[in-house]
Amino acid sequence: MLLYKSNHTTSTIEAMLRQEEKGYSCKDYLHQQQSFEENTATFALHNRETNSNNREKMIDWYYQIAECCHFNSNTMAIATSCLDRFLATKIGSRALVDSKYFQLAGLTALYIAVKIYEVEVMDPKILSKLSQGLYTKDDIEKMERKILSALEWRVNPPTALAFVREFLEIIPSFAPTNGTTMNGVYELSRIQIELALRNSRSITIKNSLIAFASLMNLLNSVSNFNMQTIELIGCHISKITRIDWCSEDFKNTEYLIHANIDKESCINFKCITNFRPRSIGNTKESTKNSCKELSTSENSPRSLTKYC
């Protein structure tokens, strides 16, 4: 049974890797000259710091929405993937020089992800209210069509969190674990990934690499695993993913993840680790408000237009 599960996990990871390679890569639209209109590309390069900050604020806003509506973190990662890949297209490049277009694209990317992956769909009218009426229901639905067309309907990216879930299936083959340990490892990997997601340097890094690096960062901090076991797990994942965990790319990704971590607070995560991730962005305390109350509740996220 264990062998069957291992083979199934390996097949799933290999399928996700093919999917990642073929349809879900993203070029560095913030730092590389693009073959769009010359004025647009040049202006975008001059304003890359502004665009990077806008992107980070948009992702922070995503997680505020997620916390209010109890959405899955993976849905926010999908929304971010849709936004990044859209901004890297010719039609999406306008957002790099037009902040209102950027906001509308970000708003709509979230709408698309929630519509596909969550039980409760966000009404475009609610999103319109969150923009203080700057964007109408028709604006959002029109942008939805643009994004889906530009992405060729590729809205099922293999996220870093999805890779982590599969990687965790491998661990029991090498070390005895319990639910508490695995849940703790997953939660802290999730926080590392969410922090990395905000960093514009992660745009071109494959999700499989981010997931692998975040997991190995964590295993090195968990007392349940000795060095030999960690190396066996790392070598096995490396063999499946064909990611060299001794390479410069892997080390740079580990450094990027470490750089996003503030050692102040892991107090809410009672785990068997001395890892210290910071709290997520500016997200507020979880609330019982439904999505229908987002635009009127005092505890709802700030208006999109005030936020970024």
C-alpha positions in Angstrom: 0.0 0.0 0.0 2.9 2.4 0.9 4.6 1.6 -2.4 1.4 2.3 -4.3 1.0 5.6 -2.6 4.6 6.5 -3.2 4.3 5.7 -6.9 1.0 7.7 -7.1 2.7 10.7 -5.5 5.7 10.5 -7.8 3.3 10.4 -10.9 1.4 13.4 -9.6 4.5 15.4 -9.0 5.8 14.5 -12.5 2.5 15.6 -14.1 2.6 18.9 -12.1 6.2 19.5 -13.3 5.2 19.1 -16.9 2.3 21.4 -16.4 4.5 24.0 -14.8 7.0 23.8 -17.6 4.6 24.0 -20.5 1.9 26.5 -19.7 2.5 28.3 -16.4 6.0 29.9 -16.5 6.2 33.7 -16.2 8.9 36.1 -17.5 10.3 38.9 -15.4 8.0 41.6 -16.7 9.2 44.1 -14.0 12.9 44.0 -14.8 13.3 42.9 -18.4 12.7 45.0 -21.6 9.7 43.6 -23.3 8.8 43.6 -27.0 5.7 45.7 -26.6 5.3 49.3 -27.6 8.6 51.1 -27.0 7.2 53.9 -24.8 5.2 51.4 -22.6 8.2 49.1 -22.1 10.6 52.0 -21.3 8.3 53.7 -18.9 7.5 50.4 -17.2 11.2 49.8 -16.6 11.7 53.2 -15.1 8.8 52.5 -12.8 9.6 49.0 -11.8 10.0 49.8 -8.1 6.5 51.3 -8.1 5.1 48.3 -9.9 6.8 46.0 -7.5 5.3 47.8 -4.6 1.9 47.8 -6.2 2.1 44.1 -6.7 3.1 43.5 -3.1 0.2 45.6 -1.8 -2.2 43.8 -4.1 -1.1 40.4 -2.8 -1.4 41.7 0.8 -5.0 42.8 -0.1 -5.7 39.3 -1.4 -4.8 37.8 1.9 -7.0 40.3 3.8 -9.9 39.2 1.6 -9.0 35.6 2.2 -9.0 36.0 5.9 -12.3 37.8 6.0 -14.0 35.2 3.7 -12.0 32.1 5.0 -10.7 31.4 1.5 -8.0 28.9 0.9 -4.4 30.2 0.7 -4.0 28.2 -2.5 -6.7 30.3 -4.1 -4.7 33.5 -3.4 -1.6 31.9 -5.0 -3.7 31.0 -8.1 -4.9 34.6 -8.3 -1.4 35.9 -8.0 -0.2 33.5 -10.8 -3.1 34.7 -13.0 -2.2 38.4 -12.4 1.6 37.9 -13.0 1.1 35.9 -16.2 -1.4 38.5 -17.4 0.9 41.4 -16.7 3.6 39.6 -18.7 1.4 39.6 -21.8 1.1 42.4 -24.4 -2.5 43.3 -23.4 -1.6 43.1 -19.7 1.5 45.3 -20.0 -0.7 48.4 -20.0 -1.1 47.8 -16.2 2.6 48.7 -15.8 1.9 52.2 -16.8 -1.7 52.6 -15.7 -2.4 52.1 -12.0 -6.2 52.0 -12.5 -5.8 49.2 -15.1 -3.4 47.4 -12.7 -6.0 47.6 -9.9 -8.8 46.3 -12.2 -6.6 43.5 -13.4 -5.7 42.5 -9.8 -9.3 42.7 -8.7 -10.4 40.6 -11.5 -7.6 38.0 -11.1 -8.9 37.4 -7.6 -12.5 37.2 -8.8 -11.5 34.5 -11.4 -9.6 32.4 -8.8 -12.4 32.6 -6.3 -15.0 31.9 -8.9 -13.3 28.7 -9.9 -11.8 27.3 -6.7 -14.0 28.5 -3.8 -17.5 27.4 -2.8 -18.8 30.9 -2.3 -18.4 33.1 -5.4 -17.7 36.8 -4.9 -20.4 38.9 -6.6 -18.8 41.5 -9.0 -21.0 44.1 -7.4 -19.3 43.6 -4.0 -15.9 44.0 -5.7 -17.2 47.1 -7.3 -18.1 48.5 -3.9 -14.6 47.6 -2.6 -13.2 49.8 -5.3 -15.5 52.5 -4.1 -17.4 52.4 -7.5 -14.3 53.0 -9.5 -14.9 49.8 -11.4 -18.3 48.6 -12.3 -19.6 45.0 -12.6 -19.3 45.4 -16.4 -15.7 46.5 -16.1 -14.8 43.5 -14.0 -16.6 41.0 -16.3 -15.0 42.7 -19.4 -11.5 42.4 -17.8 -12.3 38.8 -16.9 -12.7 38.0 -20.6 -9.4 39.8 -21.4 -7.4 37.9 -18.8 -8.9 34.5 -19.7 -8.2 35.1 -23.3 -4.6 36.4 -22.7 -3.9 33.4 -20.5 -5.5 31.0 -23.0 -7.7 29.8 -20.1 -4.7 28.5 -18.2 -6.1 29.0 -14.7 -5.0 25.8 -13.0 -1.4 26.4 -12.1 0.5 23.9 -10.0 1.2 26.2 -7.0 4.0 25.9 -4.5 1.5 24.9 -1.8 0.3 22.1 -4.0 3.9 20.9 -4.5 4.5 21.0 -0.7 1.4 18.8 -0.1 2.8 16.2 -2.5 6.3 16.4 -1.1 4.9 15.8 2.4 3.5 12.5 1.2 7.1 11.4 0.6 8.3 12.0 4.2 6.6 9.0 5.9 8.7 6.7 3.7 11.8 7.9 5.4 10.8 8.9 8.9 8.0 8.1 11.4 5.7 11.2 11.7 2.4 12.1 13.3 -0.4 14.5 12.3 0.8 17.3 14.5 4.3 17.2 13.1 3.1 17.2 9.5 0.5 19.8 10.1 3.1 22.0 11.7 5.5 21.5 8.7 2.7 22.3 6.2 1.6 25.5 8.1 5.1 26.9 8.4 5.9 26.0 4.7 2.7 27.8 3.8 3.8 31.0 5.6 7.3 30.9 4.0 5.6 30.5 0.6 3.1 33.3 1.2 6.0 35.6 2.2 8.0 34.6 -0.9 5.0 35.2 -3.1 4.9 38.9 -2.2 8.6 39.3 -3.3 8.8 40.3 -6.9 12.0 38.4 -7.2 10.0 35.2 -7.0 8.0 35.9 -10.2 10.2 33.8 -12.4 11.1 31.1 -9.9 9.3 27.9 -10.5 6.8 26.9 -7.8 8.4 23.5 -7.5 11.7 25.1 -6.6 10.1 27.5 -4.0 8.2 24.5 -2.5 11.3 22.4 -2.3 13.4 25.1 -0.8 10.8 26.1 1.8 10.4 22.5 2.9 14.1 21.8 3.2 14.5 25.1 5.2 11.9 23.8 7.6 13.1 20.2 7.9 16.5 21.6 9.0 14.8 23.3 11.9 12.6 20.4 13.0 14.0 18.4 15.8 12.1 15.2 14.7 14.4 14.8 11.7 18.1 14.0 11.9 20.5 15.1 9.2 20.7 11.7 7.5 16.9 11.5 7.2 16.8 15.1 5.8 19.4 14.3 3.2 17.5 11.1 2.1 14.3 13.1 1.8 16.1 15.9 -0.1 17.8 13.4 -2.5 14.5 11.6 -3.2 12.6 14.9 -4.0 15.6 16.1 -6.0 15.5 12.9 -8.1 11.8 13.2 -8.8 11.8 16.9 -9.6 15.3 17.0 -11.2 16.0 20.0 -9.1 19.7 20.1 -7.9 19.4 21.1 -4.3 23.2 21.8 -4.2 22.9 24.3 -7.1 23.3 28.0 -7.0 19.6 28.5 -8.0 18.4 26.4 -5.1 20.7 28.2 -2.6 19.5 31.6 -3.9 15.9 30.5 -3.5 16.6 29.4 0.1 18.2 32.8 0.7 15.2 34.6 -0.8 12.9 32.7 1.5 15.1 33.4 4.6 15.3 37.1 3.7 11.5 37.4 3.9 11.3 35.9 7.4 11.2 38.1 10.5 12.4 36.2 13.6 9.9 37.9 15.9 6.7 35.8 15.7 5.9 32.2 15.4 4.1 32.4 18.7 0.7 31.4 17.2 2.2 28.2 15.7 2.9 25.7 18.5 5.2 23.6 16.5 8.3 21.5 17.2 10.6 23.9 15.4 12.6 27.0 16.2 11.7 28.5 12.8 10.4 32.1 13.2 8.2 33.3 10.3 6.6 36.6 10.6 2.9 37.3 10.5 1.4 37.7 7.1 1.6 41.2 5.7 -1.0 43.5 7.1 -3.8 41.0 7.3 -6.3 41.6 10.1 -7.6 39.2 12.7 -9.9 36.5 11.2 -13.5 37.6 11.2 -16.8 35.8 10.8 -18.1 38.2 8.2 -19.2 36.6 5.0 -18.1 37.8 1.6 -21.5 39.6 1.3 -20.6 41.9 4.2 -17.1 42.8 2.9 -18.1 46.1 1.4 -20.0 47.4 4.5 -18.4 45.7 7.6 -16.1 47.8 9.8 -13.8 44.8 10.0 -13.6 44.2 6.3 -10.3 44.9 4.4 -9.5 48.4 3.3 -10.9 49.6 0.0 -8.7 48.5 -2.9 -8.3 52.1 -4.0 -7.0 53.1 -0.6 -4.8 50.1 -0.3 -2.8 50.2 -3.6 
